[in-house]
Amino acid sequence: MASLFRDLSLGHSKRESPPLKPPLKLQQLSIMPSKPTITTTDLDSPLGQLATQLTDPDLRSTAYEIFVAACRTSSGKPLSYTPNPSNSDSTTNHSNHSPNSPALQRSLTSAAASKMKKALGLKSPGSGSKKSPGSGSSSGSGQGKARRALTVGELMRAQMRVSETVDSRIRRALLRIAAGQVGRRIESVVLPLELLQQLKLSDFTDQQEYEVWQKRTMKVLEAGLLLHPHVPLDKSNPTSQRLRQIIQGAMDRPIETGKNNESMQVLRSAVMSLASRSDGSLSEICHWADGIPLNLRLYEMLLQACFDVNDETSVIDEIDELMEHIKKTWTILGMNQMLHNLCFTWVLFHRFVATGQAETDLLDAADGQLAEVARDAKTTKDPQYSKILSSTLSSILGWAEKRLLAYHDTFDSGNVETMQGIVSLGVSAAKILVEDISNEYRRKRKGEVDVVRARIDTYIRSSLRTAFAQRMEKADSSRRASKNQPNPLPVLAILAKDVGELAVNEKQVFSPILKRWHPFSAGVAVATLHACYGNEIKQFISGIVELTPDAVQVLRAADKLEKDLVQIAVEDSVDSDDGGKAIIREMPPYEAEAAIADLVKAWIKARLDRLKEWIDRNLQQEVWNPQANQEGYAPSAVEVLRIIDETLDAYFQLPIPMHPMLLPDLMTGLDRCLQYYATKAKSGCGSRNTYVPTMPALTRCTMESKFAWKKKEKSANTQKRNSQVATMNGDNSFGVPQLCVRINTLHRIRSELDVLEKRIITHLRNSESAHAEDFSNGLAKKFELTPAACIEGVQALSEAVAYKIVFHDLSHVFWDGLYVGEPSSSRIEPFIQEVERNLLIISNIIHERVRPRVVTDIMRASFDGFLLVLLAGGPSRAFMCQDSQIIEDDFKSLKDLFWANGDGLPTELIDKFSTTVRSILPLFRTDTESLIERYRRVTLETYGSSARSKLPLPPTSGQWNPTDPNTLLRMLCYRNDEAASRYLKKTYNLPKKL
């Protein structure tokens, strides 16, 4: 034992000559280290909190005592550095550092690279003056002489900031212990107890230092034997109670520690009794420093000595040798490789955190060491180890997740490398916690849980939700700041832009890092952002009641954002088994385009509803005044076309991305409004049937009755016809000039449709959202209903004008006067004059493009009326064969009116419409017998053998034809001839009068 502790020198023994002053640099290293870079952290040690008030310096001092004691060897010859004879300091140094402690005296050099540092990827201490304490390359103070290399003991003393005075005191005490306990191994000694007995007040500078040291030593005994014993202690153990009383007394006043002192003997008895207890294994080891967590905290202090005192972020180059000596404390501290790996992981990690997270080397080293811990965790089921493991990993994981759950607040492109190390450390810790400690995980099939991917998924979603909330608050602040500026952006539009930038930044900066653990990290990120923004945009959409610039701006921004996010998700999922379908399913569409479309449709509907109401209101007030403007069309038409033009302008000014898509909706609506206008414009104006009188019943005619019936028949016909057009007589809006204005109006609307359609094409060309196919699809840009409605309206109105003039306005000279009584005295000239006057009025009002149409209809109505007078004029009219020339001359005059010496209607057109009249007129030259014979033959041909016994009365078809039985019958009815009258009396018993 004496040889074990003989001269435990870091420098000298008290038995030898006093030491010389050490070199300046070693003094500075020992007493005045450079300012540490370690800062306070919010990390409590997961290795356990002591139940006694032992500070870190207390634990460091105790750990150093254990280190020095454990590093003694039984060999008497040290492995010492032999200085160069040329070194002027060699004699001094050699005498100063006695070679009797081989383990501590082994000289160190940093020439060879540390295997451990290489394995952990750690950097060497900084160059220049910040060399490792063990480095021998630093020169003396300007003398250019190489300094002696430090021994392991000297290095450890410097690293643990122990003064030479304290070190010398410990060595002296250990020598005394060795002298008194020859042959005993150090692990069978209770070191604090022996130090208490060997060190006296005289070994300290003053009473206060001695009392502080004694109290600290007593606290160590209390912690190791009473509070945190290796073997659990029975509370009723009298020895423990006695020791507790002694320690409590020593806190009040120092105890006498002489060898033969009673109090010391009582203390020794109690301490040895408790330290000798074992867990059943045969061993001479004293258990005073191997209880958890005391042993772990002491070992933590030793491991911290591996960091350079001049560069707190670097591990010393001599870590291999130092760690070899530190491991010699395992027997005393009850440590093993698994606990070492766990403690070293914690120390590396804690140093990274405490030094401001500047050195990723430390982080990588901790991560590498954690891989060793992971292997250990799979091989042991020790509950104590599992508890410490769980606590340590939880502390690491808690710290990492505090940053990773909001990694956008912690990292950026400048420090993203640090993030990679923290993620790796965090997921490794989580994997061990879940897979090797969690009972719940073991109960499940491991294939069902991907711990690492699940953690990364959680980090991504949590951090992006936090980042989104911050962007939203920022967007809101930005909106408030710009509220007094013109056209400030809506909050959600600002937010969409910010979220898009956030997604791009995520893809470029963070996703490449996270992809190592989660192959679809970018997809998860954009799906999270999509959901966050989706909550806001859906709420916004549900609150929109009308199309506003702000609403469209927000919805367009949302649509662009969604497309960008989906694109990132698709690109990120190219290599996935499902092609990214799972991620896309997490991104239900915002339906922003659909929302815009719905708003635009509502806008269109509102405009169309207002337009229809306007049409109803204005057509009720429209008087169709020919003098309203030079063109002779209604002011309401001008206004309705202006409104449609303004509506189209307003539509294409909407800031929407779908003008071509929704244009058909608008066009259909406008088309229907114009169709409605056209329909309303012609409604109530009458038709051919309105003005053409009802055909009177068939009668046979005699000369005697003809003049008697004239006045009565005229009165009856007039009354009947007037009742049919009574609705028009009291309304100026249905006069011929007004009807002409209506015709002009519909013609104007139809001609303006081409202008509107060309304007729509121009709008489309200027639209940012238009494509080539939008121009090829002509139907979407055309009015389909209105042209037909206008054409039909013009036709109907033209016919109404014609038949109104002929049968209503000129009835006094036509229906009521032409050929009434004697044909020669009631010819067609008065009617022609009136028609000519009306044609003049019409030509002054009606547009030249539709004028031929109206004149043609008047001619057709005149020809129809002429035949109606001849074949259904009632009993007041009767014709003889000699009247045929008069009739033919009158009809020629009527045709000449419309030919107008070549300035009127084309001859071909006149001939076309006069065909029927010209086919009937020859019948008036035909004698009665021939007419009767022709009638009988045609009727038999028409009705067949059933007509042989009695000829049936042919119905009126209205289609006059020289081969039509009804037409021939009417010729006989209006033939002023006795033979005709007799035949009709005999065949059908027709009356002579109505």
Secondary structure as UniProt FT lines:
FT   HELIX           2..5
FT   TURN            6..7
FT   TURN            14..15
FT   HELIX           24..31
FT   TURN            46..47
FT   HELIX           56..70
FT   TURN            85..86
FT   TURN            88..89
FT   HELIX           90..96
FT   HELIX           102..105
FT   HELIX           115..120
FT   TURN            128..129
FT   TURN            133..134
FT   TURN            141..143
FT   HELIX           152..159
FT   TURN            160..161
FT   HELIX           164..180
FT   TURN            182..183
FT   HELIX           186..188
FT   HELIX           191..198
FT   HELIX           201..203
FT   HELIX           207..221
FT   HELIX           222..227
FT   TURN            235..236
FT   HELIX           238..252
FT   TURN            259..260
FT   HELIX           262..275
FT   TURN            292..293
FT   HELIX           294..304
FT   TURN            305..306
FT   TURN            312..313
FT   TURN            317..318
FT   HELIX           319..326
FT   HELIX           327..329
FT   HELIX           330..333
FT   HELIX           337..354
FT   TURN            355..357
FT   HELIX           360..379
FT   HELIX           383..404
FT   TURN            405..406
FT   HELIX           407..410
FT   TURN            413..415
FT   HELIX           416..432
FT   HELIX           433..437
FT   HELIX           439..443
FT   HELIX           446..448
FT   HELIX           451..481
FT   TURN            482..484
FT   HELIX           491..505
FT   HELIX           506..510
FT   HELIX           511..514
FT   TURN            515..517
FT   TURN            519..520
FT   HELIX           521..543
FT   HELIX           549..572
FT   TURN            573..575
FT   TURN            577..580
FT   HELIX           581..585
FT   HELIX           592..621
FT   TURN            626..627
FT   TURN            630..631
FT   HELIX           635..653
FT   HELIX           659..682
FT   TURN            683..684
FT   HELIX           688..691
FT   HELIX           703..724
FT   HELIX           726..729
FT   HELIX           732..734
FT   HELIX           736..765
FT   TURN            768..769
FT   HELIX           772..776
FT   HELIX           778..781
FT   HELIX           785..804
FT   HELIX           805..809
FT   TURN            810..819
FT   HELIX           823..825
FT   HELIX           829..845
FT   TURN            848..850
FT   HELIX           851..872
FT   TURN            875..876
FT   HELIX           881..883
FT   HELIX           884..899
FT   HELIX           900..902
FT   HELIX           907..920
FT   HELIX           922..925
FT   HELIX           928..943
FT   HELIX           944..947
FT   TURN            948..949
FT   TURN            962..963
FT   HELIX           965..973
FT   HELIX           978..988
//
